[in-house]
Amino acid sequence: MSTRVYWTAMAVSGALITGTAHAQDPAEIRSRARELVKALSASDAEAVAAFWTPSGEYVRESVTIRGRDNVRKAYAEHFKKKMRAGRLVVTDDDVRFLSDAVAVHEGTFTIERDNPADSVRSKFSVLYVKSDGKWYVGMLREEPEGPAVAELAWLVGDWTFKAGEGEGTITVQYTRKKAFLLVQTRTKEGDDEETATQVIGIDPATGKLKSWTFESDGSIGTAEWVRTETGWLASVTATTSDGEPVKAVTTITSAGRDSFAFRSTERTVGGEKAPDIGPVTVTRVVAGK
């Protein structure tokens, strides 16, 4: 039983939820969820399993655990292993009451860790049923989330870096409906100043995380982004303002939420090999410093 699968699955029940008053009062589920989190924090498999109905299920991809007793056994095995620390964040969640005794809680949750590359996102759906005045987990389904802009949400803010003998700044912000990240980069060395605008989002044609870059000299480029064990990698295809084709591999290696290293390798311009760039250390601008 993996730490990632079952800790995230159970912790999601502690999310904030909304609903209607009276019989369909979400405060009851909140209270129940707090008790569940307490049992998880105590690594008490017996107490955790007690939140399931006797025949309740946990499902993730090809893994299905049926019955309270089997849930207890799985958690007992899980708690023998060393758990990686993390903070659960629930977003885009919604609660629907199917009746006064049945509710569905759906959304996305993330276990945030110091290194954003170690964070984990999943989609979840929890079916709650009420029995003898208490809410129980009848079924919890979880599946890993595909590429998402939110994976790079930790970049939102202001950053600075050295650019040759000069310096550079990066500002990252969400667009209005958070469908894209807007990245504004400015580098200045002496009297020479360059700017670039980059948009990062999901390409609806492919479902992949993609960026579109427009530089002040007229160069344009695109890249597809994928997660790696240490950060993110982008395969870049661009065209200079003179019409020459450019290819490169960009990597971002996170050193925490306030610093990352940027590199551009395997670079060619017009089919000719070009020098690598970096690694360049990029540091968050912290207010008050």
Disulfide bonds with the S-S distance in Angstrom:
none
